[in-house]
């Protein structure tokens, strides 16, 4: 579904951010990306939604190739992805509902469908009563739920979350993480970058550790090796 | 579509001063085109009327044989630029002068006027250069004393028309460039003030052409508004001239629509250049 083949990304000023990474992420998988700041997690995720393109190698996402995709195809691809950030990126002058609806409006969804879809997804993230609240009236955790609702409203096959709990306290972190698990349980793959080792340690999900742009540990391969070696 | 139009109108509210400025400069641009165009149009009209009367009169030396005169007239009539060449005898010249001068006919009692050949030039060949060429050919006949035509007037009017045309073009284009720059600056501010919104649009999969559209519509709207304002200004100017100076003609519907279209084009070009440049930075 998502395949990195010998992907290297080099920036002119800051050097190599991702160094010869090859990996495969399957349908419905939950994958943690971890590692120190500057390890290349964000760049890796950006290459999934093709905000960045590899300097060499290829990223294929659901049939779209980083080598050949034009802007228009990238836009179409993003309608099948959900993207969430540490800083939520909500529009302050719009209510929670309007923020979620925004994603549908700007991709040309018929107005009649927007209302019910928004209501359904807000319920899914546990904000059914807060649709008319503005972001400033919501807690951090709630704001992130709005962002997740916006990411989910187009029924993505993968949710990409770059440090989604980075700005949240423990309780909100657990809530968001629980939500991501539920989303994953419903069949959506999740790619989540995080510093929070505590969170990872308690989980059985696939974990990919990066350092200086390279993958230094992949629990998936580890598991495969252990199974092979008996 | 509703959203696109609403987005396009938001900038007018957010940057009313810059918006007004861009509309005004577009209006000035088109006003310059309009005003000088009107001058050129009216001179052109005057020339057309005048040219209908463009005539060469070749005065014939006394004592020229009428046969020579007749054959010269038919020669001249055969020039490609010439519509007709008529022989006017001394008697006819006198009769014409008397009838034209009405009350002062007594002046001509007992006078003699020279015979002449009156030459009318074909429409389309009435520009100063051609008229001059015909005149010099006619002058080459040995018995022609002098050739008269409204050379100075024609040349002056032509020159005036050209000057009006060029002045309008230069001034209009300068204003057009200035207005494109101002529209560009307005769009730049609009793009930057909506940077967050635009980046989210991109993230959720809005196409670039969708993101671009409201900015382009904004530019076109400003262009058309500028055009309408220019139309109003030109019309008022024309009405004043009509009232206090001379009767003039106004542009026909086709030219008026063309002016509005040109305004829209200025707006479109200004905004598309700017939006293309600045979207890449968001």
Contacts between the chains, C-beta under 8 A, distances in Angstrom:
chain1	res1	chain2	res2	distance
A	49	B	203	7.5
A	71	B	207	7.5
A	71	B	208	5.6
A	72	B	207	5.8
A	72	B	208	7.7
A	75	B	202	7.6
A	75	B	205	4.9
A	75	B	206	6.5
A	75	B	207	4.5
A	75	B	208	7.3
A	76	B	205	6.6
A	77	B	205	7.4
A	78	B	202	7.6
A	78	B	203	6.5
A	78	B	204	6.4
A	78	B	205	3.6
A	79	B	204	7.1
A	79	B	205	3.6
A	80	B	205	8.0
A	81	B	205	7.9
A	83	B	203	5.4
A	83	B	204	7.9
A	89	B	196	7.2
A	89	B	199	7.5
A	89	B	200	5.9
A	89	B	203	7.5
A	91	B	196	6.8
A	91	B	197	6.1
A	91	B	200	6.8
A	102	B	200	7.0
A	102	B	201	7.9
A	102	B	204	7.4
A	103	B	200	7.9
A	103	B	204	3.9
A	103	B	205	8.0
A	105	B	3	5.8
A	106	B	3	7.7
A	106	B	201	4.8
A	106	B	204	6.4
A	106	B	205	8.0
A	106	B	206	4.0
A	106	B	210	6.4
A	106	B	211	7.9
A	107	B	204	6.4
A	107	B	205	5.3
A	107	B	206	6.0
A	108	B	210	7.5
A	150	B	204	7.1
A	154	B	204	7.1
A	154	B	205	7.4
